[in-house]
């Protein structure tokens, strides 16, 4: 690859933000969500799940997360948590602590019922039509 054909890493990463409905877990998101994801991983232990369920706010306050990250957990706003650096696989520990399956939780993230979400995924996932670029969607092109 020649010097003139190399793409700037920041330009490349910015392109990932243009995918509608998708949040790519970049190193920036990993850094931003480090403590949020550590909190989620703590829920792998039964004693921590018990403590969290007893007083969610007090348990969250033990972690050096932002207030916005804590509120996203309290609200079970998983999309917001992902925007704030959460990783869906770590957040699944919260789903399971609440007694929800992965299917139930991600269904809420799409605004679909679990049954509709499952049917869509079994049929091959969402259509790529209109889902390739936020920028192109606002410009009226695909």
C-alpha positions as CSV (number, residue, x, y, z in Angstrom):
1,X,0.0,0.0,0.0
2,X,1.5,3.4,-0.9
3,X,1.5,6.4,1.3
4,X,-1.2,8.1,-0.9
5,X,-3.7,5.2,-0.5
6,X,-3.5,4.9,3.3
7,X,-6.6,5.9,5.1
8,X,-6.3,8.0,8.2
9,X,-7.4,5.9,11.2
10,X,-9.6,8.7,12.6
11,X,-11.4,9.0,9.2
12,X,-12.0,5.2,9.2
13,X,-13.3,5.2,12.8
14,X,-15.6,8.1,12.0
15,X,-17.1,6.1,9.1
16,X,-18.1,3.4,11.6
17,X,-20.4,6.0,13.3
18,X,-22.4,6.3,10.1
19,X,-23.9,2.8,10.3
20,X,-27.6,3.2,11.3
21,X,-28.6,1.3,14.4
22,X,-25.1,0.0,15.0
23,X,-22.6,1.0,17.6
24,X,-19.2,-0.4,16.8
25,X,-17.3,-1.2,20.0
26,X,-14.1,0.7,19.3
27,X,-11.2,1.3,21.6
28,X,-12.7,4.7,22.4
29,X,-15.9,3.1,23.5
30,X,-14.0,0.5,25.5
31,X,-12.1,3.2,27.4
32,X,-15.2,5.2,28.0
33,X,-17.2,2.2,29.3
34,X,-14.4,0.5,31.2
35,X,-16.1,0.9,34.6
36,X,-19.6,0.3,33.3
37,X,-18.4,-3.0,31.8
38,X,-16.5,-3.9,35.0
39,X,-19.7,-3.3,37.0
40,X,-21.6,-5.6,34.6
41,X,-18.9,-8.3,35.0
42,X,-19.3,-8.1,38.8
43,X,-22.8,-9.5,38.3
44,X,-21.3,-12.9,37.4
45,X,-21.1,-13.6,41.2
46,X,-24.3,-14.5,43.0
47,X,-23.4,-12.4,46.0
48,X,-23.0,-9.3,43.8
49,X,-26.3,-9.9,42.1
50,X,-28.0,-10.1,45.5
51,X,-26.4,-6.9,46.6
52,X,-27.3,-5.1,43.4
53,X,-30.9,-6.2,43.6
54,X,-31.1,-5.1,47.2
55,X,-30.2,-1.5,46.4
56,X,-29.2,-0.8,42.8
57,X,-28.2,2.8,43.4
58,X,-25.9,2.0,46.3
59,X,-24.3,-0.8,44.4
60,X,-23.7,1.4,41.3
61,X,-22.3,4.2,43.5
62,X,-19.4,1.8,44.4
63,X,-18.2,2.1,40.8
64,X,-16.4,5.1,39.3
65,X,-18.9,5.4,36.4
66,X,-20.4,8.7,35.1
67,X,-23.8,9.6,36.4
68,X,-25.2,9.1,32.9
69,X,-23.8,5.6,32.8
70,X,-25.4,4.8,36.2
71,X,-28.7,6.2,35.1
72,X,-28.7,4.2,31.9
73,X,-28.4,1.0,34.0
74,X,-31.1,2.1,36.5
75,X,-33.4,2.9,33.5
76,X,-32.4,-0.3,31.7
77,X,-31.8,1.9,28.7
78,X,-29.4,-0.5,27.1
79,X,-29.0,1.6,23.9
80,X,-27.9,4.6,26.0
81,X,-25.5,2.3,27.9
82,X,-24.0,1.2,24.7
83,X,-23.6,4.8,23.5
84,X,-21.8,5.4,26.8
85,X,-19.3,2.6,26.2
86,X,-21.2,-0.4,27.4
87,X,-20.7,-3.7,25.5
88,X,-23.8,-5.7,24.9
89,X,-22.1,-8.9,26.0
90,X,-21.2,-7.3,29.3
91,X,-24.6,-5.7,29.6
92,X,-26.1,-9.2,29.3
93,X,-25.1,-9.7,32.9
94,X,-27.7,-7.1,33.8
95,X,-30.3,-8.8,31.5
96,X,-29.8,-12.1,33.3
97,X,-29.8,-10.5,36.7
98,X,-33.3,-9.2,35.8
99,X,-34.3,-12.7,34.7
100,X,-34.5,-11.7,31.0
101,X,-33.1,-13.7,28.2
102,X,-30.8,-12.1,25.7
103,X,-33.6,-12.2,23.1
104,X,-36.0,-10.4,25.4
105,X,-33.4,-7.7,26.2
106,X,-32.3,-7.0,22.6
107,X,-35.9,-7.0,21.5
108,X,-36.4,-4.0,23.7
109,X,-33.4,-2.3,22.2
110,X,-35.0,-2.5,18.7
111,X,-38.5,-1.5,19.8
112,X,-39.7,-5.0,18.6
113,X,-41.3,-7.7,20.6
114,X,-39.0,-10.7,21.3
115,X,-41.1,-12.8,18.9
116,X,-40.8,-10.2,16.1
117,X,-37.1,-9.7,16.7
118,X,-36.5,-13.5,16.7
119,X,-38.6,-13.9,13.5
120,X,-36.5,-11.1,11.8
121,X,-33.2,-12.7,12.8
122,X,-34.3,-16.2,11.8
123,X,-35.3,-14.7,8.4
124,X,-31.8,-13.4,7.9
125,X,-31.8,-10.1,9.9
126,X,-32.8,-6.6,9.0
127,X,-32.8,-5.5,5.4
128,X,-29.7,-3.6,4.3
129,X,-32.0,-1.3,2.3
130,X,-31.9,2.1,4.0
131,X,-29.6,0.8,6.7
132,X,-26.2,1.4,5.2
133,X,-25.5,5.1,6.0
134,X,-27.1,7.7,8.2
135,X,-25.6,10.4,6.0
136,X,-27.1,8.9,2.9
137,X,-30.5,8.4,4.5
138,X,-30.6,12.1,5.4
139,X,-29.6,13.0,1.8
140,X,-32.3,10.8,0.4
141,X,-30.0,8.3,-1.3
142,X,-28.9,4.8,-0.4
